[in-house]
Amino acid sequence: MPRTAWIIGNTDGIGRALTTRLLARGFRVTGVSRSPSERADPAYVHHVADVASPEYPALLARLLADPAPDLVVYCVGIGEELNLDDLSAEPRTFEVNLVGMVRTTAAVIPPMTARGDGHFIGLSSLADELRLTDAIGYYASKAGFSAYLAGLGRAAKKRGVAVTNVRFGFVDTKMAKGPVKPLMMNVERAVDHIETCIRRRPARHTAPKLMIPVVKLIRFLGWLGMA
């Protein structure tokens, strides 16, 4: 098991619970979030930053003055319903969900490959397969997220670095906004899945698997104009 970790987006939801779990496992953890952290633990360091800001890559560069961590988990994600009268929120969805993740990999993957070891985990979504009209920025940014990590993982594996794309269905966080949330899992169960990925280092992990046919049905109904 790795011993040092960065958790990007860790003052709420899955990132917060994962930070708690890794500290309990004996990790030294660095957290990065838009919000301050009240966490008091000698093995924890926190930095306040927005992954969409111009200053974010500079923060990562400063952190890499020390050796690259064994593990980096990108937990940040936002999404808004489409408003054709005001599309001003759409660019930020891509900046946070997709570009922020790519900025993170651009910083941490090269030192990992130079060392010949490391693990990057990105939290995507089963929504990466959807083409509906209600939250197209979220769906499209997650589709790009998953596609990028799939290709990056194949390339990085040759240099000893694992890249894992975790595709969750509904998790009981503030991101679960829809009125219907089939097979929703709690945050601790989601962290269980991430711990499995840390141990096994798969290229892709989808949970819960029962959501796969549900998503395929929703996608089919969307094509028919029924969803």
C-alpha positions in Angstrom: 0.0 0.0 0.0 1.2 3.6 -0.7 2.0 5.8 2.3 1.7 9.4 1.0 -1.4 10.8 -0.7 -2.8 14.0 -2.2 -6.6 14.3 -2.1 -7.8 17.0 -4.4 -11.3 18.2 -3.3 -11.4 16.9 0.3 -13.5 19.1 2.6 -16.8 17.6 1.6 -18.3 14.3 0.4 -16.2 11.5 -0.8 -12.9 13.4 -0.6 -13.5 14.2 3.1 -14.4 10.6 4.0 -11.4 9.3 2.0 -9.0 11.7 3.8 -10.3 10.4 7.2 -9.9 6.8 6.1 -6.4 7.2 4.7 -5.2 9.0 7.9 -6.6 6.1 9.9 -4.6 3.7 7.7 -1.4 5.6 8.5 -1.0 7.7 5.4 0.5 11.2 5.3 -2.1 13.2 3.5 -2.0 16.5 1.7 -5.5 18.0 1.0 -6.3 20.7 -1.6 -9.8 22.3 -1.6 -11.5 25.6 -2.2 -12.5 25.6 1.5 -10.3 25.6 4.6 -10.1 22.5 6.7 -10.7 22.2 10.4 -8.8 18.9 10.5 -6.1 18.7 13.1 -3.8 15.8 12.5 0.1 15.8 12.5 0.0 13.6 9.4 -2.2 16.1 7.5 -1.4 19.3 5.6 -4.1 21.4 3.9 -3.9 24.0 1.1 -6.8 26.2 -0.1 -7.0 26.5 -3.9 -9.4 26.4 -6.7 -8.5 23.8 -9.4 -9.8 26.2 -12.1 -7.7 29.2 -11.0 -4.4 30.2 -12.7 -2.6 29.7 -9.4 -3.4 26.0 -9.1 -0.5 24.7 -11.3 1.9 26.8 -9.3 0.7 25.3 -6.1 1.2 21.8 -7.5 4.7 22.8 -8.6 5.5 24.0 -5.0 4.2 20.8 -3.5 6.3 18.8 -5.9 9.4 20.4 -4.4 9.1 17.4 -2.1 9.0 13.9 -3.7 5.9 13.1 -5.6 3.2 11.3 -3.5 2.5 7.6 -3.9 -1.1 8.3 -4.6 -3.2 11.2 -5.9 -7.0 11.1 -5.9 -9.0 13.8 -7.9 -12.4 14.1 -6.2 -13.5 17.4 -7.5 -16.7 17.6 -9.5 -19.6 20.1 -10.2 -22.7 20.0 -12.4 -25.6 22.3 -13.2 -28.8 21.8 -15.1 -28.7 23.3 -18.6 -30.2 26.8 -18.9 -30.4 27.9 -22.5 -31.1 31.4 -21.4 -27.9 31.6 -19.4 -25.0 29.3 -20.4 -22.4 31.2 -18.3 -22.0 28.3 -15.9 -21.1 25.8 -18.6 -17.4 26.7 -19.1 -16.7 26.3 -15.4 -18.1 22.8 -15.4 -15.4 21.8 -17.9 -12.7 23.8 -16.1 -13.3 22.0 -12.8 -14.4 18.6 -13.9 -12.0 18.1 -16.9 -9.3 20.7 -17.2 -8.5 20.7 -13.4 -8.0 17.0 -13.6 -5.7 17.3 -16.6 -3.8 20.0 -14.9 -3.3 17.7 -12.0 -2.1 14.8 -14.1 0.2 17.1 -16.0 1.9 18.0 -12.7 2.1 14.6 -11.0 2.4 12.0 -13.7 5.9 13.0 -15.0 7.6 12.7 -11.6 5.8 9.4 -11.0 6.9 8.0 -14.4 10.5 9.2 -13.7 10.4 7.3 -10.4 8.7 4.3 -12.0 5.8 4.1 -9.6 2.7 5.9 -8.5 -1.0 5.8 -8.7 -3.5 8.4 -10.0 -7.2 7.9 -9.3 -9.9 10.1 -10.8 -13.5 10.1 -9.8 -15.7 10.1 -12.9 -19.3 9.0 -13.2 -21.5 6.6 -15.1 -23.0 9.8 -16.5 -20.0 9.7 -18.9 -22.3 7.5 -21.2 -25.3 9.8 -21.1 -26.3 12.1 -23.9 -29.4 13.7 -22.4 -30.3 17.4 -22.5 -30.7 18.2 -18.8 -27.0 18.5 -17.7 -25.0 18.3 -20.9 -21.9 20.1 -19.4 -21.7 17.5 -16.6 -22.2 14.5 -18.9 -19.7 15.8 -21.6 -17.0 16.8 -19.1 -17.2 13.3 -17.5 -17.1 11.7 -20.9 -13.9 13.6 -21.6 -12.6 12.8 -18.1 -13.1 9.0 -18.7 -11.7 9.0 -22.2 -8.6 11.0 -21.1 -7.8 8.7 -18.2 -8.3 5.6 -20.3 -5.6 6.7 -22.8 -3.3 8.1 -20.1 -3.6 4.9 -18.1 -2.5 2.7 -21.1 0.5 5.0 -21.7 1.6 5.4 -18.1 1.3 1.6 -17.3 4.4 1.1 -19.5 6.3 3.3 -17.1 5.1 1.6 -13.9 2.4 4.1 -13.0 -1.3 3.1 -12.5 -4.2 5.3 -13.6 -7.6 4.4 -12.4 -10.9 5.8 -13.6 -13.6 5.3 -11.0 -17.1 5.6 -12.4 -19.7 5.9 -9.6 -23.5 6.0 -10.0 -25.4 7.9 -7.3 -23.5 8.7 -4.1 -25.2 10.4 -1.2 -23.5 13.8 -1.5 -24.6 17.2 -2.5 -23.9 16.3 -6.1 -26.8 13.8 -6.1 -29.4 16.4 -7.1 -31.9 14.5 -9.2 -35.4 13.5 -7.9 -34.7 9.9 -8.8 -31.5 8.3 -7.4 -31.5 4.5 -8.1 -29.1 2.3 -6.2 -27.6 5.3 -4.4 -24.7 4.3 -2.1 -23.5 6.1 1.0 -20.1 7.9 1.1 -18.4 5.2 3.3 -19.3 2.6 0.7 -17.9 4.7 -2.0 -14.6 5.0 0.0 -14.6 1.2 0.3 -14.6 1.0 -3.5 -11.7 3.5 -3.7 -9.7 1.5 -1.2 -10.2 -1.6 -3.4 -8.8 0.4 -6.3 -5.8 1.5 -4.2 -5.0 -2.1 -3.5 -5.7 -3.6 -7.0 -4.8 -0.6 -9.2 -7.4 -1.4 -12.0 -7.6 0.8 -15.1 -11.4 1.2 -14.5 -13.8 0.5 -11.7 -17.5 0.9 -12.0 -19.8 0.9 -8.9 -22.5 -0.2 -8.4 -22.3 -2.6 -11.3 -26.1 -2.9 -11.3 -26.2 0.7 -12.4 -24.7 -0.2 -15.8 -27.9 -1.6 -17.3 -29.8 1.3 -15.7 -27.6 3.8 -17.5 -27.8 1.9 -20.8 -31.6 2.0 -20.5 -31.6 5.7 -19.8 -29.3 6.3 -22.7 -31.6 4.3 -25.0 -34.7 6.1 -23.8 -32.8 9.4 -24.4 -32.2 8.4 -28.0 -35.9 7.7 -28.4 -36.7 11.2 -26.9 -38.4 9.6 -23.9 -35.9 10.6 -21.2 
